[in-house]
Amino acid sequence: MAAAEATKSGDNNRPIEITSEDIDRSKFSFDNLKAMRTQFPTESDTTLARFLIARSDDFTKAKDMLAKHLDWRKANMPVSKNDCLSEFNIGKIYSHGFDKMGHPLVIWRGALNVAAERDMDELGKAVIWWMDYAERIMPANKSKITIICDRTDMSSANGDIEFIKHIASYFQDNFPERMYTCIIYPSGFLFYGLWNIVKWFLDPVTANKVQPHGYLTGVQEFIADDNIPNHMGGECTFNFNPDDFQDPPKKEEAVPDISTLSVGGGGGGSA
């Protein structure tokens, strides 16, 4: 958790310690936040608020969701590059740049994913690695990411409903209130056929964050040209090199103010 948001044991009545502009304080009560502080004294107010919002400020449901999340995190984290090296090195998912609001971008290059060849376990771990990375570079006043689903040059061989279902559960169970928006471009006939299937696996809040665009101008509403990959029609010439990205420091070596990781499981919630 961020140092400024570190929980002070025994001081649950202190003012709310949230710097993120992405957290809507009207969607949770201070009483429930205080109750969550008692249950999870080492978690930041940002994390507690995210889980409360994901459960519509229902304390019991938020508490259960976060408890399952922490159990999952303890059993499965951290994820290293070596855990997902073959999928990581392809560059089908990576993080580079920010949207106009300052949210880190996580980019999915659909044309590099071949459903018949991908390793579901490794690809799932690669998603977690990049979510962790995006959270570590998150500006202090943000707590959400923007996803670009780059469908440039995709074919039917790249469509992967099973992976999308898998990732939908990751985001809804493990990263509540982490997604600002998901931009899908270009969105044509193949996408809408797939979307009519996939949207049933998402809760309504998450589904409403998905923004399909058939024209580049739709993408440009959210992202400046210098952060849109040039093969999509933007001006960003970034080329992914896996050697440029390293695992985060081990826990005992980590700087206290960079860890906002939130990966858990169970029950579904808004991404």
N, C-alpha and C positions, 0 to 999 in steps of 0.2 A: 504494500500500500504506500501511497505517497506520504512523505514525512509529515507534511502539513496536515494530513488527515489521519495520522496515527491515533488509534483509540487510547484514551487515557482511562485506565481502569479505575472504577469507583467514582467517575465524574460523568454519569450518564445524562445529567441535566445541562451539560455545557451546550453552547450554541451549535447549530448544525455546521459541520466542517466539510463543506462541499465547494470546490472551486469550478467544477464543470458547468458550463452553460447548457449542456445537453440534458441535465437532470431537471425535470419539471417538479418543483417542490409542491405544487398543488395536487400532485397525484399520490402523496403519502402523508401520513400524519406524524407529527413530532412524537406523540405518545408511542406509536408503533416503532418509530426509529429508536427511541429509548429502550423499548422492550427488546429490539434486535441487538442493541449494544450489549445488553445484559447477557443474551444468549451467545453472542459471537464477539467477545471483547477485543479480539485481535484484527477484526475486519474494519476497513475504512467505512466512513459514512456513505461514500459514493457507492461502494459495493452493497451495503445494506439497503440503500435507497433503490438501487437497480432491481434488487430482488423483490422489494415491496411493490414497486411499480409493476413488475412483471406479474405479480399476483393480485393486482388491483387493490393494494393496500390491505390485503387480508394477512394478518400477522401469522396465523397458524400455517397457512399455505406457504408464505414466504420463508418462514423458519424451516419448514420441512424441505423446501426446495434447496435452500442454501446448505442445509445439513448434508443432503445427498451430494450436492456439488463438492463440498469439502472432502467427503469420503472418496469421491471419484478422483479429485485432484491428488489426494494423498496416495492413492493406489496407482495412478497413471502418469503423474508428472514428476520430473520435467520430461519433455520430448526433445531429443537431440536430432541434429541433421542425420546422424548415422542410423537413426530409427526409421528414416523415410528417404534414404539417399537417392534411390532410383527415381522416385517421383519428384523429389526436390530438385534434382539436377536438370530435369526436363524444362523447368521454368513455366509450367502451365499455371502456376499460382505464384505470385510474388507481391511485394509491397513497394511502391515507389510514388512519391509525390503526395499532394494534398488537394482536396476539393476547395472551392471558393470560400467555404466556411471554416477551413482549417482542419478538417477531419482527414486522417491518414487514408490513403487509397490502398485497397487490396484488389489486385487485378487477376481475373481468371481468364486464361486464354483457351477457349473451348476447342480451337482447332488442333491444339497439342494433346488433347485427351482422346485416346482411342479406347472406347469402353471395353472392347474385347481383350485389351492388353493391360489395362491399368490394374494396380494392386490396391484394393479397397482399403486395407488396413494401413498401408503406407501413405496413401493419399489422404486419408483421414488425419493421420499424424502430421502430414505436411500442412494441412489446413490449420491445425492447432499451433504448429510452430509459427506460421505467419501471423496468426491472430495475436500470439504472444509478442512477436516482433512489433506489430502495429501498435499494440498497447504500450510497449516500452518507449516508442517514439511519440506517443500521444502528447500534444500540448496540454499544459496544466488546466486550461479552461475547456477542454474537450474530454469526452468519455465514449465517443462513438466513432465508427469507421464508415467510410463509403466504399461499397463494392462496385467494381466495374466487371460485368460479365461480357467479355469481348467475344462476340460471335463471328468476327471477321473470318471468312474462308472456311466456316464450319460446314460439315456435311452430315448426313444421317449417321455415319460411323462414329461421329463425335458425340452424338446424343447419349446421355447416360442417366436415365431416370433413377436407377438404383442408387447411384452416387448422390444425386440431388436429394432423394429421400433421406439418405444417410446424413448428409450435411444439414438438411432441414432440422433433424433432431439435435445435431450438434449445436446449432445456433439457438434454437428455442430452449433447450435444456441447459446448455453450458455457457452461453454468452447472452443472457437476458439484457435487453436494452443496450446492446453494443452496436447495432446497425443503424446508421442514420438513414441511408437509402441504398438500394441495389439498382444500378443502372444497367439495363440490358440493351446492347446495341451491336449490330443492327437487328431489329426485331421484324422478322418476316413470317411467312406462312408456317415454316417448320417450328419456329418458336411458339406461336400461338397454339399450335396443336399440342406441343409439349406442355405449355403453361396450363391448358385446360385440365391436364392430369395432375401436374405438380401442385397447383394451388390448393388442392384438397388436403395436402399434407402439412399446410401451414395454418397457423392461427390467423384470424383476420387482421390483427395489428401488424404482424410481419408481412402478410400478403400485400397490405396497403402500402408498404415501403418499397415494393418492387415497381420500378419505373421502366417499362419497355419503350424504346424510341426507335423509330424507323429512319429518322434523319439526324445528322450530326448536330444540328441546332439544338435538339433536345438535350444532348449530352453537354453542350456548351453552356446551358443554363446553370449547371452544377459545377462544371470543371473548366478551368481556363485552358486554352489551347496548348500552353507549354507543359501541361500535365496530362494531356491526352496523347496516347501513343501515336506516332506518325502513320503507322499502318491503318489506324482507325480514322485518319483524316486530321489528326492534331499535329503538334509541332515537337512533341517529346521524342528525342532520339535515344533514350535509355535502352541499353542492351543488357539483358539479365546475364549475370555471371555468378554462379553459385559460390565461387570462392570469395566473393565480396561480402558474404553474409556469414557471420559466425554465431555459434551458440551463445546464449547469455551467460554471464558469470555464474558460477555455482552459488548456491544460497549463502554459504558462509562468506563468499567474496562479493556478493551483490551490494550495490549502492542502494540504500534504503528507499530513495525516492523514485525508483524506476519500476517497481513491481506493482502493477494493477491487474495481474492475471486473474481471470475468473472463468474457470472451466469446471463444470459440474454436470450432473445428469439427473433426469427423472422428471416426468410430469408435463413437460412442454411449457413454453412461456414465450412472450414476445421477444423477438431478436432486436 
